[in-house]
Amino acid sequence: MGQRVFLALRSLLYVTGFALVWLWLMPQWINLRTSTSFPSQTPSRRLGLIPLVLGAVLAFNCFARFLFAGKGTPAPFDAPRRLVISGPYRYVRNPMYLGAGLVLTGSAILFAKFSAVLAAYAAAIIVVVNLFILFYEEPTLRLKFGDEYYEYCKNVRRWTPRATAWYPGKKQAVAEG
């Protein structure tokens, strides 16, 4: 029990750090201007709550799975000790990143005025995340989990969710990528 509490506290610290960097510090550093009016003063911006809440629920689900099923945290230097292929991971290989992307999208709709800087920021995040996945995360997972991860990659796409959940051992292969 004590180890799980410690893992949960570490996860909370990492998630808070992630949110501070990507939602507050980075926009400050690149001088991204946000709206000073509260979303209720611009009703259409309330639509940003939809991706924000959906993304937060999805990301939280993934964090919990890393903690309980994977026995680790979302941080690469404190990664899960077991391969997590339950819940949203049965549909898409990177649901945590998709959840974080939805949170960022919802935040942008709620608080940011569209600009070229915002579009460039979003594009940069997409590029950085993809490079991280391709050159660090996936090779590390292949080394750590071997055939189990290879089978998972054969059956679950990187970004496009499956229509049905994948279960190890079933022969429902889809194209890798």
N, C-alpha and C positions, 0 to 999 in steps of 0.2 A: 504494500500500500504506500509506504513512504517513497519508494522509487517512482511510482506513478505520479505522486504529487510533485516530486522534483522534476520529472519529465514534463508535467503539465505547466509548471512554473517556467521552465526553460522555453517551452513552446510559446507561452504567453509573451515572454520577453522577446523572442524572435519575431513573432507576429507584430507586436507593437513597434519594434524597430523597423520592420518592413513597411508598415503603414506610415511611420514618421518620415522615412526616407522618400518613398514614392508619392505619398499624398501631400506632404507638407514641405520637406526640405528641398527636394529636386525642383518643384515648381518655384520655390523662392530663389534658388540658385540661378535658374534660367529666366528669372523675372517674368514668369507666366502670370498674367493679370487675371484675377478672378473677379466675379461680380461681388459688389458690396451689398446688394439687395438680397434680402432673405427670399428663398424660393417661393414663399407664399405670395410675394408681390409680383411674381411672374409665373402664373399657374401652369403654363406648359412645361416649365422646368421641373415640376413635380414628377413628371414621367421618369426622371432620373432615379427616383426611388425604386422603380421596378428592377432595373439591372443591379442597382446597388444592393438591395435586399437579397435578390436571388444569388448574386455573387458572394455575398457575405455568408449566406446559409451553405452554399456549396463549399466555399473555402473552409468554413468551420467544420463541416462534415469531414473534409479531407484531413484537417489537422487532428481531429479526434481519431480518425482511422490510423494515422501515423502513430499516435500516442498508444492506442489500445491494441491494434492488430500488428503494427510494425515495431512497437517497442522503441520508438525514437521520436524525433522532432522533424519539422520541415526544413531545418537548416542543413545545408550540405555537409558541414563539419560535425553534425550531430544527427546523422541520418538514421532512418529506421533500420533495425537489425534483421527484420523479416520483410519480404516483398509484399507490398500491400496491393491486393487485387480483389477488393470487395467494394460494395457500394458503387459510387460513381466510377471507380477504377475498372469496373466490369464493362463500361461503355466507352470510355476514352482514356488514353494513357496519362493525360495531363489535366485532370479536372481542377486541380488546385490553381494552376496558372489561368485556366479559363475563368474560375471564380474571381481571382484577383483582377483579371481583365474586365470582368463585369463590374466590379467595385470601382475601378478607375473610370470606366465609361459612365457609370451612374453619377460619380462625383463630378465628372466633367460636365454632364448635362445639368446637374443641380447648381454648380457654383462657377463654372468657367464660361467666359465669353469665347466663342469660337474664334480662333486666330491661326495664322500659319505656324506660330510657335507651338500651339497646342497640337496641331496636326503633326509637326516634326517630333514633338515629345512622344506622342503615341507611336509613331513609326519607329523611333529609336528604341522604345521599350520592346516592341515586337521583335526587332532585329536582335537586341541583346538577349532576350529570353530564348529565342530560337538558337542562337549561337551557343548559349550556355547548355541548352538541352542536347544539341548535336555533338558538341565537343567535350563536354564534361559529364553531364548527368547520365546520358544513355551509355557511353563507354564504361563509366563507373558501375552502373547497374549490371551491365553484361558481365563484367569481371566478378562482381560480388555475388550475383545470383545465377549465372551461367544459363543452363538449358531452360530453367524455369522462366527466366526473363525473356529468352529467345522465343519460347512458345507464346508467351504473353504478347510480345511485339508482332508475331505473325497473326495474331487473332484480334488485337485491339489497336486501332489507329491512334496516331499521335494527337491529332486535333479534331478529327471528324468523329462524332459519337456514333456508335453502333445503334441499330434499331432495337436490338435485343441484348440482354446481358450475356456476357461470355463467362463460361465456367470451365476451368482447366479440365482437360481430358475429352471435351466434346469436340467434334470435327466440324467446326463452323468457321473455317479460316476466311479472313479478308485480306486485301492487299496491305502490305506493310507500308508504313509512312505516316 
